[in-house]
Each structure stands twice: as C-alpha cells, then as structure tokens.
Amino acid sequence: MADHNYVSINECAKKYCKRYCCTPQCKNKQMSTSSITFHSFPKQKDLKLKWKTALKIGKEVPKYAFVCSTHFDDSDFIPSSKTSSPAKIRRLKIGVVPSKNLPVRSLDKVLLTPTKEKIIKRAERLNKRRQNKKTLSNFISK
C-alpha cells in the first residue's frame, strides 16, 4: 500500500480558497496577515438591494460574494467586548449598508465643460428676461 499525503478539505480551503471583495474597483483579498475582514451579503432582499445600490453592482450577486471591511465605518461594527467571538472576527450591526470607499463610475462625475457652462448661463439669462417681461407686462396692465 502506497503512502499518500492527503490534504483535508479545511486545510485546502485555508490554503487555496481566498476571499476577494466583490466591490468594483476594490482589489482587497483575504490574507492571513491582513486586518481586513470579509462580510457576506445579507439574506433580506431589501437590505441586499441597498448594498447592491451603494456598491453600484448591477448584476445578480453570487451566493459566495463578500464585501471587505474597508467599505464600512468603524461604528458599523459590534464592539468586540460584546461578542463572544475572538477579536479577529468583526461582526456587522444589523441593517448596516456599506458607506465608505464606494466605487466611482465615470458617468457619476458631473463635470461642467466650458460649453455646458455657457449653455447654463444663457438659459439663466433667458429665464431672467422672461420674468422681467412678465413683471413689466403686469405693471403696464394695471
């Protein structure tokens, strides 16, 4: 009988199966030396939708998708003295939505080009003239 070195599933998972943050533009991944923790999406549909909206995820979230702790404020976590778990494990409070280091899409930025600024100023001047004409016509009609 030949000797084989079998690796248990738990050891395999620890060694090869790393967690990655599913947030767009976030490159964090699970490392043993890192203080970053990873949190799965909530099971409640309305809260899950809030997470997807905040993180700007348009497609369906896989069952094993995680969000890293850099997207949450420190006040979003339950203090470690109140949990029975070790200090390394940080648990989120119920109903918390990611609010930090959110992804930025190029379409989200509102940049006013010189041409667009001119158009806006022209529209403002036109509205002001129309208001002046209305007040003048009201004054004359009286």
DSSP file (Angstrom, degrees, kcal/mol; ACC not computed):
  #  RESIDUE AA STRUCTURE BP1 BP2  ACC     N-H-->O    O-->H-N    N-H-->O    O-->H-N    TCO  KAPPA ALPHA  PHI   PSI    X-CA   Y-CA   Z-CA
    1    1 A M              0   0    0      0, 0.0     2,-0.2     0, 0.0     0, 0.0   0.000 360.0 360.0 360.0 128.0    0.0    0.0    0.0
    2    2 A A        -     0   0    0      1,-0.1     2,-0.5     0, 0.0     0, 0.0  -0.535 360.0-120.9 -83.4 145.0    1.4    3.3   -1.1
    3    3 A D        -     0   0    0     -2,-0.2     2,-0.4     2,-0.0    -1,-0.1  -0.726  32.4-173.3 -84.0 127.7    1.6    6.2    1.3
    4    4 A H        -     0   0    0     -2,-0.5     2,-1.0     2,-0.0     0, 0.0  -0.952  24.1-133.0-121.5 142.0   -0.3    9.3    0.1
    5    5 A N        -     0   0    0     -2,-0.4     2,-0.4     2,-0.0    -2,-0.0  -0.812  29.3-169.5 -93.7 101.7   -0.3   12.7    1.6
    6    6 A Y        -     0   0    0     -2,-1.0     2,-0.5     0, 0.0    -2,-0.0  -0.722  10.7-147.4 -92.2 141.1   -4.0   13.7    1.7
    7    7 A V        -     0   0    0     -2,-0.4    -2,-0.0     4,-0.0     5,-0.0  -0.927  19.9-123.6-108.7 129.2   -5.0   17.2    2.5
    8    8 A S     >  -     0   0    0     -2,-0.5     4,-2.3     1,-0.1     5,-0.2  -0.239  23.1-112.5 -67.9 161.0   -8.2   17.7    4.3
    9    9 A I  H  > S+     0   0    0      1,-0.2     4,-2.6     2,-0.2     5,-0.2   0.888 116.9  53.4 -62.0 -40.1  -10.9   20.0    2.8
   10   10 A N  H  > S+     0   0    0      2,-0.2     4,-2.2     1,-0.2    -1,-0.2   0.913 109.7  47.2 -63.5 -42.6  -10.5   22.5    5.6
   11   11 A E  H  > S+     0   0    0      2,-0.2     4,-2.0     1,-0.2    -1,-0.2   0.894 112.4  50.7 -64.7 -39.3   -6.7   22.8    5.0
   12   12 A C  H  X>S+     0   0    0     -4,-2.3     4,-3.1     1,-0.2     5,-0.8   0.915 109.9  49.8 -63.1 -43.5   -7.3   23.1    1.3
   13   13 A A  H  X5S+     0   0    0     -4,-2.6     4,-0.8     1,-0.2    -2,-0.2   0.896 111.6  48.3 -64.1 -40.4   -9.8   25.9    1.8
   14   14 A K  H  <5S+     0   0    0     -4,-2.2    -1,-0.2    -5,-0.2    -2,-0.2   0.873 119.1  39.4 -66.2 -36.5   -7.5   27.8    4.1
   15   15 A K  H  <5S+     0   0    0     -4,-2.0    -2,-0.2    -5,-0.2    -1,-0.2   0.888 132.3  14.9 -83.7 -40.4   -4.6   27.4    1.6
   16   16 A Y  H  <5S+     0   0    0     -4,-3.1     2,-1.2    -5,-0.2    -3,-0.2   0.765 103.9  78.5-110.8 -31.0   -6.2   27.9   -1.8
   17   17 A C     << +     0   0    0     -4,-0.8     2,-0.2    -5,-0.8    -1,-0.1  -0.681  60.7 177.7 -90.4  95.1   -9.7   29.4   -1.4
   18   18 A K        -     0   0    0     -2,-1.2     2,-0.4    -3,-0.1    13,-0.1  -0.636  25.9-124.3 -94.8 153.0   -9.2   33.1   -0.8
   19   19 A R        -     0   0    0     -2,-0.2    11,-3.0    46,-0.0     2,-0.3  -0.796  24.9-166.3 -96.6 139.5  -11.9   35.6   -0.4
   20   20 A Y  B     -A   29   0A   0     -2,-0.4    46,-0.6     9,-0.2     2,-0.4  -0.919  27.8-108.5-122.0 150.0  -12.0   38.7   -2.6
   21   21 A C  B     -b   66   0B   0      7,-2.3    46,-0.2    -2,-0.3     5,-0.1  -0.659  21.6-155.1 -76.7 129.2  -14.0   41.9   -2.3
   22   22 A C        +     0   0    0     44,-3.0    45,-0.1    -2,-0.4    -1,-0.1   0.452  56.9 116.6 -86.2  -0.1  -16.7   41.9   -5.0
   23   23 A T  S >  S-     0   0    0     43,-0.3     3,-1.8     1,-0.1    33,-0.1  -0.506  76.6-107.2 -70.1 131.1  -17.0   45.7   -4.9
   24   24 A P  T 3  S+     0   0    0      0, 0.0    -1,-0.1     0, 0.0     3,-0.1  -0.309 103.3  16.2 -57.3 141.7  -16.0   47.2   -8.3
   25   25 A Q  T 3  S+     0   0    0      1,-0.2     2,-0.5    78,-0.1    -2,-0.1   0.493  98.6 116.9  71.9   7.5  -12.6   49.0   -8.2
   26   26 A C    <   -     0   0    0     -3,-1.8    -1,-0.2    -5,-0.1    -5,-0.0  -0.918  39.7-177.8-106.5 129.3  -11.6   47.2   -4.9
   27   27 A K        +     0   0    0     -2,-0.5    -1,-0.1    -3,-0.1     2,-0.1   0.229  34.3 133.9-108.9  12.0   -8.6   44.9   -5.0
   28   28 A N        +     0   0    0     -8,-0.1    -7,-2.3    40,-0.0     2,-0.3  -0.382  27.8 177.1 -69.3 139.4   -8.7   43.6   -1.4
   29   29 A K  B     -A   20   0A   0     -9,-0.2     2,-0.3    -2,-0.1    -9,-0.2  -0.954  37.5 -87.0-138.1 159.8   -8.3   39.9   -0.9
   30   30 A Q        +     0   0    0    -11,-3.0     2,-0.3    -2,-0.3     7,-0.1  -0.466  48.6 168.5 -71.7 127.9   -8.1   37.8    2.2
   31   31 A M    >   -     0   0    0     -2,-0.3     3,-0.8     5,-0.3     5,-0.1  -0.981  41.2-126.1-136.4 149.7   -4.6   37.4    3.6
   32   32 A S  T 3  S+     0   0    0     -2,-0.3    -1,-0.1     1,-0.2    -2,-0.0   0.797 110.6  47.4 -68.0 -27.0   -3.6   35.9    7.0
   33   33 A T  T 3  S+     0   0    0     -3,-0.0    -1,-0.2     2,-0.0     2,-0.2   0.564  93.4  98.7 -90.0  -8.3   -1.6   39.0    8.0
   34   34 A S    <   -     0   0    0     -3,-0.8    -3,-0.1     1,-0.1    -4,-0.0  -0.487  63.0-149.7 -83.7 148.7   -4.3   41.5    7.0
   35   35 A S        +     0   0    0     -2,-0.2     2,-0.3     2,-0.1    -1,-0.1   0.358  64.6 114.5 -93.7   4.5   -6.7   43.1    9.4
   36   36 A I        -     0   0    0     -7,-0.1     2,-0.3    -5,-0.1    -5,-0.3  -0.597  52.3-157.7 -78.2 132.6   -9.3   43.3    6.7
   37   37 A T        -     0   0    0     -2,-0.3    32,-2.0    -7,-0.1     2,-0.4  -0.765   6.9-136.3-108.4 158.2  -12.4   41.2    7.3
   38   38 A F  E     -C   68   0B   0     -2,-0.3     2,-0.4    30,-0.2    30,-0.2  -0.934  15.1-165.0-120.3 138.3  -14.9   40.0    4.7
   39   39 A H  E     -C   67   0B   0     28,-2.6    28,-2.5    -2,-0.4     2,-0.1  -0.972  15.0-131.2-128.7 132.7  -18.7   40.0    5.1
   40   40 A S  E     -C   66   0B   0     -2,-0.4    26,-0.2    26,-0.2     3,-0.1  -0.368  37.9 -90.1 -78.4 160.7  -21.3   38.2    3.1
   41   41 A F        -     0   0    0     24,-0.8    -1,-0.1    22,-0.2     7,-0.1  -0.351  49.5-100.2 -67.5 148.6  -24.3   39.9    1.6
   42   42 A P        -     0   0    0      0, 0.0    -1,-0.1     0, 0.0     9,-0.0  -0.310  19.2-134.5 -67.9 155.9  -27.4   40.0    3.8
   43   43 A K  S    S+     0   0    0     -3,-0.1     2,-0.3     4,-0.1    -2,-0.1   0.724  78.8  97.7 -83.7 -22.9  -30.2   37.5    3.1
   44   44 A Q  S  > S-     0   0    0      1,-0.1     4,-2.6     2,-0.0     5,-0.2  -0.520  72.4-141.1 -69.4 129.9  -33.0   40.0    3.4
   45   45 A K  H  > S+     0   0    0     -2,-0.3     4,-2.1     1,-0.2     5,-0.1   0.880  97.1  49.4 -62.9 -41.6  -33.9   41.1   -0.2
   46   46 A D  H  > S+     0   0    0      2,-0.2     4,-1.6     1,-0.2    -1,-0.2   0.903 114.9  43.8 -68.1 -39.6  -34.5   44.8    0.7
   47   47 A L  H  > S+     0   0    0      2,-0.2     4,-2.1     1,-0.2    -2,-0.2   0.877 111.9  53.9 -70.7 -37.6  -31.2   45.2    2.5
   48   48 A K  H  X S+     0   0    0     -4,-2.6     4,-2.4     1,-0.2    -2,-0.2   0.888 107.6  51.2 -61.9 -39.3  -29.3   43.2   -0.2
   49   49 A L  H  X S+     0   0    0     -4,-2.1     4,-2.4     2,-0.2    -1,-0.2   0.875 107.5  52.6 -65.2 -38.7  -30.7   45.6   -2.8
   50   50 A K  H  X S+     0   0    0     -4,-1.6     4,-2.6     2,-0.2    -2,-0.2   0.903 109.9  48.9 -63.0 -41.0  -29.4   48.6   -0.7
   51   51 A W  H  X S+     0   0    0     -4,-2.1     4,-2.5     2,-0.2    -2,-0.2   0.940 111.7  48.6 -62.7 -47.0  -26.0   47.0   -0.6
   52   52 A K  H  <>S+     0   0    0     -4,-2.4     5,-2.7     1,-0.2     4,-0.4   0.887 113.2  47.9 -61.1 -39.8  -26.0   46.4   -4.4
   53   53 A T  H ><5S+     0   0    0     -4,-2.4     3,-0.8     3,-0.2    -1,-0.2   0.928 112.7  47.3 -67.1 -45.7  -27.1   50.0   -5.0
   54   54 A A  H 3<5S+     0   0    0     -4,-2.6    -2,-0.2     1,-0.2    -1,-0.2   0.876 117.1  43.1 -63.6 -37.8  -24.5   51.5   -2.6
   55   55 A L  T 3<5S-     0   0    0     -4,-2.5    -1,-0.2    -5,-0.2    -2,-0.2   0.440 109.6-124.6 -89.5   0.5  -21.7   49.4   -4.2
   56   56 A K  T < 5 +     0   0    0     -3,-0.8     2,-0.6    -4,-0.4    -3,-0.2   0.915  52.1 158.8  56.4  48.7  -23.0   50.0   -7.7
   57   57 A I      < -     0   0    0     -5,-2.7    -1,-0.2     1,-0.1    -2,-0.1  -0.916  17.8-178.9-103.0 116.2  -23.3   46.4   -8.6
   58   58 A G        +     0   0    0     -2,-0.6    -1,-0.1     2,-0.1     2,-0.1   0.771  57.7  64.3 -88.5 -27.9  -25.8   46.0  -11.5
   59   59 A K  S    S-     0   0    0      1,-0.1     2,-0.1    -7,-0.1    -2,-0.0  -0.376  99.7 -73.5 -94.4 174.1  -25.8   42.2  -11.9
   60   60 A E        -     0   0    0     -2,-0.1    -1,-0.1     1,-0.1    -2,-0.1  -0.400  49.6-121.9 -66.3 139.3  -27.0   39.5   -9.6
   61   61 A V        -     0   0    0     -2,-0.1    -1,-0.1    -4,-0.1     4,-0.0  -0.705  25.9-120.1 -86.0 128.9  -24.7   38.9   -6.6
   62   62 A P    >   -     0   0    0      0, 0.0     3,-1.3     0, 0.0    -1,-0.1  -0.212  24.7-110.3 -63.3 160.0  -23.3   35.3   -6.3
   63   63 A K  T 3  S+     0   0    0      1,-0.3   -22,-0.2   -23,-0.1    -2,-0.0   0.842 116.9  44.9 -59.5 -36.1  -24.1   33.3   -3.2
   64   64 A Y  T 3  S+     0   0    0    -24,-0.1     2,-0.3     2,-0.0    -1,-0.3  -0.169  81.4 133.0-106.7  39.1  -20.4   33.5   -2.0
   65   65 A A    <   -     0   0    0     -3,-1.3   -24,-0.8   -46,-0.1     2,-0.3  -0.702  35.8-164.2 -89.1 142.6  -19.7   37.2   -2.7
   66   66 A F  E     -bC  21  40B   0    -46,-0.6   -44,-3.0    -2,-0.3     2,-0.4  -0.915  15.5-150.3-128.7 153.3  -18.0   39.2    0.0
   67   67 A V  E     - C   0  39B   0    -28,-2.5   -28,-2.6    -2,-0.3   -46,-0.1  -0.985  26.6-126.0-120.4 132.3  -17.5   42.8    0.8
   68   68 A C  E >   - C   0  38B   0     -2,-0.4     3,-1.5   -30,-0.2   -30,-0.2  -0.326  21.9-110.8 -80.1 163.3  -14.4   43.8    2.7
   69   69 A S  G >  S+     0   0    0    -32,-2.0     3,-1.5     1,-0.3    -1,-0.1   0.598 105.9  79.7 -70.1 -12.0  -14.4   45.9    5.9
   70   70 A T  G 3  S+     0   0    0      1,-0.3    -1,-0.3   -33,-0.2    -2,-0.0   0.669  87.2  60.3 -70.0 -13.6  -12.9   48.9    4.3
   71   71 A H  G <  S+     0   0    0     -3,-1.5    29,-2.0    28,-0.1    28,-1.9   0.383  97.9  72.0 -92.9   3.9  -16.3   49.8    2.9
   72   72 A F  S <  S-     0   0    0     -3,-1.5     2,-0.1    26,-0.2     5,-0.0  -0.902  81.5-119.0-120.5 148.6  -17.8   50.1    6.4
   73   73 A D    >   -     0   0    0     -2,-0.3     3,-1.8     1,-0.1     4,-0.3  -0.463  29.9-114.2 -77.7 155.3  -17.4   52.7    9.0
   74   74 A D  G >  S+     0   0    0      1,-0.3     3,-1.2     2,-0.2    -1,-0.1   0.814 117.3  60.3 -61.7 -28.9  -16.0   51.7   12.4
   75   75 A S  G 3  S+     0   0    0      1,-0.2    -1,-0.3     4,-0.0    18,-0.0   0.612  90.5  71.4 -74.3 -10.3  -19.3   52.5   14.0
   76   76 A D  G <  S+     0   0    0     -3,-1.8    17,-2.9     2,-0.1     2,-0.3   0.581  87.2  80.9 -79.1  -9.8  -21.0   49.8   11.8
   77   77 A F  B <  S-D   92   0C   0     -3,-1.2    15,-0.2    -4,-0.3     3,-0.0  -0.717  85.7-115.1-101.1 148.1  -19.3   47.0   13.7
   78   78 A I        -     0   0    0     13,-2.9    13,-0.4    -2,-0.3     5,-0.1  -0.650  45.3-103.3 -74.6 130.0  -20.4   45.5   17.0
   79   79 A P    >>  -     0   0    0      0, 0.0     3,-1.7     0, 0.0     4,-0.5  -0.287  26.0-125.1 -56.9 140.1  -17.7   46.2   19.6
   80   80 A S  G >4 S+     0   0    0      1,-0.3     3,-0.6     2,-0.2     5,-0.1   0.736 106.5  65.0 -63.7 -23.7  -15.6   43.1   20.2
   81   81 A S  G 34 S+     0   0    0      1,-0.2    -1,-0.3     3,-0.1     6,-0.0   0.766 101.1  51.4 -69.5 -23.4  -16.2   43.2   24.0
   82   82 A K  G <4 S+     0   0    0     -3,-1.7     2,-0.3     2,-0.0    -1,-0.2   0.582 100.9  74.3 -89.3 -10.2  -19.9   42.5   23.3
   83   83 A T  S << S-     0   0    0     -3,-0.6     4,-0.0    -4,-0.5     7,-0.0  -0.746  71.0-143.7-103.4 152.5  -19.3   39.5   21.1
   84   84 A S  S    S+     0   0    0     -2,-0.3    -1,-0.1     2,-0.0     3,-0.1   0.483  73.7  98.7 -88.6  -2.7  -18.2   36.1   22.3
   85   85 A S  S    S-     0   0    0      1,-0.2    -2,-0.1     4,-0.1     6,-0.1  -0.388  87.1 -84.3 -83.5 162.5  -16.1   35.6   19.2
   86   86 A P    >   -     0   0    0      0, 0.0     3,-1.1     0, 0.0    -1,-0.2  -0.149  42.8-105.5 -60.9 162.0  -12.3   36.2   19.1
   87   87 A A  T 3  S+     0   0    0      1,-0.3    -7,-0.1    -3,-0.1    -2,-0.1   0.760 115.7  65.2 -63.4 -26.7  -11.0   39.7   18.5
   88   88 A K  T 3  S+     0   0    0      2,-0.0     2,-0.6    -8,-0.0    -1,-0.3   0.808  88.5  77.3 -67.4 -28.7  -10.0   39.0   14.9
   89   89 A I    <   -     0   0    0     -3,-1.1     2,-0.5    -9,-0.1    -4,-0.1  -0.729  66.0-167.5 -88.8 121.6  -13.7   38.4   13.9
   90   90 A R        -     0   0    0     -2,-0.6     2,-0.4   -52,-0.1    -3,-0.0  -0.936   5.6-156.3-110.1 127.1  -15.6   41.6   13.4
   91   91 A R        -     0   0    0     -2,-0.5   -13,-2.9   -13,-0.4     2,-0.2  -0.828  12.5-127.4-106.6 141.9  -19.3   41.4   13.1
   92   92 A L  B     -D   77   0C   0     -2,-0.4   -15,-0.2   -15,-0.2     2,-0.1  -0.531  25.0-111.9 -83.0 149.7  -21.6   44.0   11.5
   93   93 A K    >   -     0   0    0    -17,-2.9     3,-1.1    -2,-0.2     2,-0.2  -0.399  46.6 -87.7 -72.1 159.6  -24.5   45.5   13.2
   94   94 A I  T 3  S+     0   0    0      1,-0.2    -1,-0.1    -2,-0.1     0, 0.0  -0.489 109.9  16.3 -72.0 135.8  -28.0   44.6   11.8
   95   95 A G  T 3  S+     0   0    0      1,-0.3    -1,-0.2    -2,-0.2     2,-0.2   0.569  85.7 150.0  82.8  10.2  -29.2   46.8    8.9
   96   96 A V    <   -     0   0    0     -3,-1.1    -1,-0.3   -20,-0.1   -45,-0.1  -0.532  28.8-159.9 -79.8 142.3  -25.8   48.4    8.1
   97   97 A V        -     0   0    0     -2,-0.2   -46,-0.1   -47,-0.1   -49,-0.0  -0.960  31.0 -98.7-120.7 139.0  -25.1   49.4    4.5
   98   98 A P        +     0   0    0      0, 0.0   -26,-0.2     0, 0.0     3,-0.0  -0.302  48.3 162.7 -56.2 135.6  -21.6   50.0    3.0
   99   99 A S        +     0   0    0    -28,-1.9     2,-0.3   -44,-0.0     3,-0.3   0.445  44.0  73.9-136.6  -4.9  -20.8   53.7    3.1
  100  100 A K  S    S+     0   0    0    -29,-2.0   -27,-0.0     1,-0.2    -1,-0.0  -0.835  97.1   7.8-116.5 154.1  -17.0   54.1    2.7
  101  101 A N  S    S+     0   0    0     -2,-0.3    -1,-0.2     1,-0.2     3,-0.1   0.869  81.2 178.9  49.3  45.1  -14.6   53.8   -0.3
  102  102 A L        -     0   0    0     -3,-0.3    -1,-0.2     1,-0.1   -47,-0.1  -0.466  33.8 -95.7 -77.1 149.3  -17.6   53.3   -2.7
  103  103 A P        -     0   0    0      0, 0.0     2,-0.5     0, 0.0    -1,-0.1  -0.297  32.7-146.0 -65.9 148.6  -16.8   52.8   -6.4
  104  104 A V        -     0   0    0     -3,-0.1     2,-0.3   -80,-0.0   -48,-0.0  -0.972   8.3-157.0-118.8 123.3  -16.9   55.8   -8.6
  105  105 A R    >>  -     0   0    0     -2,-0.5     3,-1.2     1,-0.1     4,-0.7  -0.695  26.1-121.7 -95.2 152.5  -18.1   55.5  -12.2
  106  106 A S  G >4 S+     0   0    0     -2,-0.3     3,-0.5     1,-0.3    -1,-0.1   0.814 113.4  56.8 -62.9 -29.2  -17.1   57.9  -14.9
  107  107 A L  G 34 S+     0   0    0      1,-0.2    -1,-0.3     3,-0.1    -3,-0.0   0.702  96.5  64.6 -75.1 -18.5  -20.8   58.7  -15.5
  108  108 A D  G <4 S+     0   0    0     -3,-1.2     2,-0.3     2,-0.1    -1,-0.2   0.766  83.0  90.2 -74.4 -25.2  -21.3   59.7  -11.9
  109  109 A K    <<  -     0   0    0     -4,-0.7     2,-0.9    -3,-0.5    -5,-0.0  -0.569  67.8-151.2 -76.6 129.0  -19.0   62.6  -12.1
  110  110 A V        +     0   0    0     -2,-0.3     2,-0.5     2,-0.0    -1,-0.1  -0.854  21.5 177.3-102.5 101.4  -20.7   65.8  -13.1
  111  111 A L        -     0   0    0     -2,-0.9     2,-0.8     0, 0.0    -2,-0.0  -0.906  21.0-144.9-107.3 127.0  -18.1   67.9  -15.0
  112  112 A L        -     0   0    0     -2,-0.5    -2,-0.0     4,-0.1     0, 0.0  -0.810  13.9-156.8 -92.8 116.3  -19.1   71.2  -16.4
  113  113 A T     >  -     0   0    0     -2,-0.8     4,-2.5     1,-0.1     5,-0.2  -0.485  32.8-105.7 -81.1 160.2  -17.3   71.9  -19.7
  114  114 A P  H  > S+     0   0    0      0, 0.0     4,-2.0     0, 0.0     5,-0.1   0.878 122.5  51.9 -55.7 -37.5  -16.9   75.5  -20.8
  115  115 A T  H  > S+     0   0    0      2,-0.2     4,-2.1     1,-0.2     5,-0.1   0.921 109.9  47.6 -65.4 -43.1  -19.6   74.9  -23.4
  116  116 A K  H  > S+     0   0    0      1,-0.2     4,-2.3     2,-0.2    -1,-0.2   0.884 109.8  53.5 -66.6 -37.8  -22.0   73.5  -20.9
  117  117 A E  H  X S+     0   0    0     -4,-2.5     4,-2.5     2,-0.2    -1,-0.2   0.908 108.3  50.3 -61.8 -41.7  -21.4   76.4  -18.6
  118  118 A K  H  X S+     0   0    0     -4,-2.0     4,-2.5    -5,-0.2    -2,-0.2   0.908 110.0  50.2 -62.2 -42.4  -22.2   78.8  -21.4
  119  119 A I  H  X S+     0   0    0     -4,-2.1     4,-2.2     2,-0.2    -2,-0.2   0.910 111.6  48.1 -63.0 -42.6  -25.5   77.0  -22.1
  120  120 A I  H  X S+     0   0    0     -4,-2.3     4,-2.2     2,-0.2    -2,-0.2   0.924 113.0  47.3 -64.8 -44.9  -26.5   77.1  -18.5
  121  121 A K  H  X S+     0   0    0     -4,-2.5     4,-2.4     1,-0.2    -2,-0.2   0.894 111.1  52.0 -64.0 -39.7  -25.7   80.8  -18.1
  122  122 A R  H  X S+     0   0    0     -4,-2.5     4,-2.3     1,-0.2    -1,-0.2   0.906 109.8  49.0 -62.6 -42.2  -27.6   81.6  -21.3
  123  123 A A  H  X S+     0   0    0     -4,-2.2     4,-2.4     2,-0.2    -1,-0.2   0.885 110.4  51.3 -65.1 -38.9  -30.6   79.7  -20.0
  124  124 A E  H  X S+     0   0    0     -4,-2.2     4,-2.2     2,-0.2    -2,-0.2   0.921 110.2  48.6 -63.8 -43.6  -30.4   81.6  -16.8
  125  125 A R  H  X S+     0   0    0     -4,-2.4     4,-2.4     2,-0.2    -2,-0.2   0.907 111.0  51.1 -62.1 -41.5  -30.3   84.9  -18.6
  126  126 A L  H  X S+     0   0    0     -4,-2.3     4,-2.4     1,-0.2    -2,-0.2   0.918 110.2  48.6 -62.0 -45.0  -33.3   83.9  -20.8
  127  127 A N  H  X S+     0   0    0     -4,-2.4     4,-2.2     1,-0.2    -1,-0.2   0.893 110.7  51.4 -62.1 -39.5  -35.3   83.0  -17.7
  128  128 A K  H  X S+     0   0    0     -4,-2.2     4,-2.2     2,-0.2    -2,-0.2   0.911 110.0  49.3 -64.5 -42.5  -34.4   86.3  -16.0
  129  129 A R  H  X S+     0   0    0     -4,-2.4     4,-2.4     2,-0.2    -2,-0.2   0.903 110.1  51.2 -62.5 -42.2  -35.5   88.2  -19.1
  130  130 A R  H  X S+     0   0    0     -4,-2.4     4,-2.1     1,-0.2    -1,-0.2   0.898 110.3  48.9 -63.2 -40.4  -38.8   86.3  -19.3
  131  131 A Q  H  X S+     0   0    0     -4,-2.2     4,-2.4     2,-0.2    -1,-0.2   0.907 110.6  50.8 -65.3 -40.6  -39.5   87.1  -15.6
  132  132 A N  H  X S+     0   0    0     -4,-2.2     4,-2.3     1,-0.2    -2,-0.2   0.898 109.8  50.4 -63.3 -40.4  -38.7   90.8  -16.2
  133  133 A K  H  X S+     0   0    0     -4,-2.4     4,-2.8     2,-0.2    -1,-0.2   0.898 110.2  50.4 -64.1 -40.5  -41.1   90.8  -19.2
  134  134 A K  H  X S+     0   0    0     -4,-2.1     4,-2.4     2,-0.2    -2,-0.2   0.934 112.5  45.2 -63.8 -46.2  -43.9   89.3  -17.1
  135  135 A T  H  X S+     0   0    0     -4,-2.4     4,-2.0     1,-0.2    -1,-0.2   0.881 114.3  49.9 -66.4 -36.6  -43.5   91.8  -14.3
  136  136 A L  H  X S+     0   0    0     -4,-2.3     4,-2.3     2,-0.2    -2,-0.2   0.915 111.8  47.1 -66.8 -43.5  -43.3   94.6  -16.8
  137  137 A S  H  X S+     0   0    0     -4,-2.8     4,-2.3     1,-0.2    -2,-0.2   0.875 112.2  50.7 -67.2 -36.1  -46.5   93.5  -18.6
  138  138 A N  H  X S+     0   0    0     -4,-2.4     4,-0.9    -5,-0.2    -1,-0.2   0.893 111.7  48.2 -65.0 -39.3  -48.3   93.1  -15.2
  139  139 A F  H  < S+     0   0    0     -4,-2.0     3,-0.3     1,-0.2    -2,-0.2   0.889 113.2  46.9 -67.9 -40.3  -47.2   96.6  -14.2
  140  140 A I  H  < S+     0   0    0     -4,-2.3    -2,-0.2     1,-0.2    -1,-0.2   0.884 108.1  55.8 -70.4 -39.1  -48.4   98.1  -17.5
  141  141 A S  H  <        0   0    0     -4,-2.3    -1,-0.2     1,-0.3    -2,-0.2   0.725 360.0 360.0 -67.5 -20.8  -51.7   96.3  -17.5
  142  142 A K     <        0   0    0     -4,-0.9    -1,-0.3    -3,-0.3    -2,-0.2   0.469 360.0 360.0 -82.8 360.0  -52.6   97.7  -14.1
